Amino acid sequence: MEEVFPSVEGALPVPELSKKQILILGSLVTACLALSAALLAVLVFRAPEEEKKPEKEEPVLYQGMPLLVTRNQVEQMSYTDSVMGEITWKISDEQLNDLNWVLLEYDISTPEEISQFLAQATVETRAGRSLTESGDEEYFRRCGYTTGTRGAGYLHLTFDYGQMAFATWMMKKYVPGLEEIAYVNPKGHTREEVQSAYYRAIQTAANLGLDVSKYSRIVYNGQDPDESGYLTGADYIAERFAWESAAYYWHVTGISETFSDTPGSGNTDLASALVGGGNWQSRREAYAAFYPVFSIFP
């Protein structure tokens, strides 16, 4: 049957297309549809993808918190000591960040406290150059400890029970699941009590399947480091927790709490007695050099 279509007056005649032209036209239409689909996919999925990759947050230290010790102040911590000679602090950016973090974390934050803390660290380590105590095994044994348990960190944390107490503190503070373990302060407790608390913490971690090797290595294990440099005891504290071991000791010993309200060398002597080091005159001189640097915050 012949099909009849109504005519439209004035309409232009539709040209007949060849097979080749039809194929070309079809390809163009397909390409346009594919491009449209791709653009739509970008619009639809781009936002979620950006949400999965948020901008990296800055360290907690820099979220509105002041730097308690700046690079400029470190450069001003140079003076001539009557016993030790020329003293100049050299500290890497990473060490400076660690210092600022522990000062905030352990509330060593006033100009007096910072000056006293750094004065003790200066004499203990010759301005950071000796993060472990110098001497030979015979000397250490005469003092009551060993090479592995000798003084380490910026305040030279010493003795096996000192290491055990610090390790227990760190596990309690940083390992989820161990918040309730008992920390025993060496001040006012026996060596055996400190050791028992440490081993109970280790057993609790084992029962819970927790990896605490980062902190158990604080305690010297009596073995030399292997070829990979697996350190324990004093050498490990000096490498990983030099500033935190010092701030920890300052905090749990309550050194800042002994200070009078009046800044001065009297507070230095109180700190020296609790830190337990000699050469009190050098500690006074370090404090006298540092307090003017930190008495006015930048």
C-alpha positions in Angstrom: 0.0 0.0 0.0 1.3 3.4 -0.9 2.0 5.6 2.1 0.7 9.1 1.9 2.3 11.9 4.0 0.8 15.3 4.4 2.8 18.0 2.6 4.1 21.0 4.3 3.8 24.1 2.1 7.2 25.8 1.7 9.2 23.0 3.3 12.6 22.4 1.9 13.1 19.0 0.2 15.1 16.5 2.3 18.1 15.3 0.4 18.7 11.6 0.2 21.9 10.5 2.1 24.3 8.0 0.8 25.3 5.0 2.8 28.8 6.5 3.5 27.3 9.8 4.7 24.9 7.9 7.0 27.9 6.0 8.5 29.8 9.2 9.1 26.8 10.9 10.7 26.3 7.9 12.9 29.9 8.0 14.1 29.6 11.7 14.9 26.5 11.1 16.9 28.1 8.2 18.8 31.2 10.3 19.6 29.1 13.2 20.9 27.1 10.8 23.1 30.3 9.3 24.5 31.8 12.8 25.2 28.6 13.8 27.0 28.7 10.7 29.1 32.3 11.3 30.1 31.6 14.9 31.1 28.6 13.8 33.1 30.7 11.2 34.9 33.3 13.9 35.8 30.6 16.1 37.2 28.9 13.3 39.2 32.0 11.6 40.6 34.5 14.4 41.0 33.2 15.7 44.3 33.2 12.3 46.1 36.8 11.7 44.9 37.9 15.0 46.4 36.2 14.2 49.6 38.2 11.0 49.9 41.4 13.0 49.6 41.1 15.9 52.1 43.8 18.4 52.5 46.5 17.1 54.8 46.2 18.5 58.3 49.1 20.2 59.8 50.7 18.7 62.9 48.9 19.3 66.2 51.8 21.5 67.3 51.0 24.1 64.6 47.2 24.3 65.1 47.2 27.7 66.8 49.9 26.7 69.3 52.9 29.0 69.7 56.4 27.8 69.2 57.9 28.0 72.7 61.4 27.8 71.3 62.1 29.3 67.9 65.1 28.8 65.6 66.1 32.4 66.3 66.2 31.7 70.0 68.3 28.6 69.5 70.8 30.7 67.7 70.9 33.1 70.7 71.7 30.2 73.1 75.5 30.7 72.8 77.7 31.8 75.7 81.1 31.1 77.3 81.0 28.7 80.3 83.6 29.0 83.0 84.2 25.3 83.0 83.0 23.9 79.6 84.2 26.9 77.4 82.3 28.0 74.4 78.7 26.6 74.3 76.7 26.7 71.1 73.5 24.8 70.5 73.0 23.0 67.1 69.7 21.3 66.6 68.0 20.0 63.5 64.5 21.1 62.5 63.2 17.6 63.6 64.8 18.0 67.0 63.4 21.5 67.4 59.9 20.2 66.6 60.3 17.4 69.1 61.5 19.9 71.7 58.5 22.2 71.2 56.1 19.3 71.2 57.3 17.9 74.6 57.4 21.4 76.1 53.7 21.7 75.3 52.8 18.1 76.1 54.5 18.1 79.5 53.6 21.7 80.4 57.1 23.1 80.6 55.8 26.4 79.2 56.9 29.5 81.2 60.1 31.4 80.4 61.5 30.3 83.7 60.7 26.6 83.2 62.0 26.5 79.7 65.2 28.3 80.7 65.8 26.0 83.6 65.0 22.9 81.6 67.4 23.8 78.8 70.1 24.8 81.2 70.0 21.3 82.7 70.0 19.7 79.3 72.9 21.9 78.2 75.2 20.7 81.0 74.0 17.1 80.9 74.7 16.8 77.1 77.1 19.6 76.3 74.4 21.4 74.3 73.1 18.2 72.7 76.4 16.7 71.7 76.4 13.8 74.2 73.0 12.2 74.3 74.4 9.2 76.1 76.7 9.3 79.1 80.4 9.1 78.4 82.6 6.4 80.1 83.6 2.8 80.0 82.0 -0.3 81.4 84.1 -0.2 84.5 83.1 3.4 85.3 79.4 2.6 84.7 79.6 -0.4 87.0 81.1 1.7 89.8 78.2 4.0 89.4 75.7 1.1 89.7 74.6 0.6 86.1 76.0 -0.6 82.7 76.6 0.6 79.2 73.1 -0.4 78.2 71.5 1.4 81.2 73.8 4.4 81.3 72.4 8.0 81.1 70.5 8.7 77.9 68.5 11.6 76.4 68.8 15.3 77.2 68.6 14.7 81.0 70.5 11.4 80.9 67.8 9.0 82.2 69.7 6.3 84.0 69.4 2.7 85.5 67.3 -0.3 84.4 64.4 0.6 86.6 64.5 4.1 85.2 64.1 2.7 81.8 61.3 0.3 82.9 59.4 3.1 84.5 59.7 5.3 81.4 58.7 2.4 79.1 55.6 1.7 81.3 54.7 5.4 81.1 55.0 5.4 77.3 52.9 2.3 76.9 50.2 3.6 79.2 50.2 7.0 77.4 50.3 5.9 73.8 49.1 2.3 73.4 45.3 2.0 73.0 44.1 -0.7 75.4 46.8 -0.1 78.0 45.4 3.1 79.5 44.6 1.3 82.8 48.0 -0.3 83.5 49.7 0.9 86.6 52.7 3.3 86.3 55.0 3.2 89.3 57.2 6.2 89.8 60.8 5.4 90.9 60.5 8.3 93.2 59.2 6.7 96.4 59.1 3.1 95.2 61.6 0.3 95.2 63.4 -1.1 92.1 61.4 -4.3 92.5 58.1 -2.4 92.5 59.0 -0.6 89.3 60.2 -3.8 87.7 57.0 -5.7 88.7 54.8 -2.9 87.2 56.8 -3.0 83.9 56.5 -6.8 83.6 52.8 -6.7 84.4 52.3 -4.1 81.6 54.3 -6.3 79.2 52.1 -9.4 80.1 48.9 -7.4 79.7 50.0 -6.3 76.2 50.8 -9.9 75.3 47.4 -11.1 76.6 45.7 -8.5 74.4 47.9 -9.2 71.4 49.3 -5.7 71.4 52.6 -4.8 69.8 54.6 -2.7 72.3 58.1 -3.3 70.8 58.4 0.5 70.1 58.4 1.0 73.9 59.8 -2.2 75.3 63.0 -1.4 73.4 63.5 1.4 75.9 64.6 -1.3 78.3 68.0 -2.7 77.6 67.8 -6.4 76.7 71.5 -7.3 77.3 72.2 -8.0 73.6 74.3 -6.1 71.2 72.5 -4.5 68.3 72.2 -6.8 65.2 73.3 -5.8 61.7 70.0 -3.9 61.1 70.9 -1.6 64.0 68.2 -2.9 66.4 68.9 -0.8 69.4 67.6 -1.1 73.0 68.3 0.7 76.2 70.3 3.9 76.4 71.2 4.0 72.7 67.6 3.6 71.7 66.4 6.3 74.1 69.0 8.7 72.7 67.9 7.9 69.1 64.1 7.9 69.5 63.1 9.6 72.7 65.9 12.0 73.7 63.6 15.0 74.4 60.6 13.1 75.6 62.6 11.1 78.1 63.9 14.4 79.5 60.4 16.0 79.7 59.0 12.9 81.2 61.6 12.9 84.0 61.1 16.6 84.6 57.3 16.1 84.8 57.1 13.0 87.0 59.8 14.3 89.4 57.8 17.5 89.8 60.8 19.8 89.2 58.8 22.8 88.1 56.6 22.5 91.2 59.6 23.1 93.4 60.4 26.5 91.9 59.7 29.7 93.8 57.6 32.4 92.1 60.8 34.5 91.7 63.0 33.5 88.7 66.6 32.9 89.5 69.5 30.6 90.2 67.8 29.4 93.4 65.5 27.5 91.2 68.5 26.2 89.2 69.9 24.7 92.3 66.6 23.0 93.1 66.5 21.5 89.5 70.1 20.5 89.8 69.5 18.5 93.0 66.6 16.6 91.4 68.3 16.0 88.1 71.2 14.7 90.0 74.1 16.0 88.0 77.3 17.7 89.1 78.8 21.0 88.1 76.1 23.2 89.6 78.0 26.4 88.6 77.7 25.6 84.9 74.0 25.0 85.3 73.6 28.4 86.9 75.6 30.0 84.1 73.5 28.3 81.4 70.3 29.5 83.1 71.7 33.1 83.3 72.5 33.0 79.6 69.1 31.5 78.6 66.6 33.4 80.7 67.0 36.7 78.9 66.4 34.9 75.6 63.1 33.3 76.8 61.8 36.0 79.1 60.3 37.8 76.1 58.4 35.5 73.8 58.9 36.3 70.0 
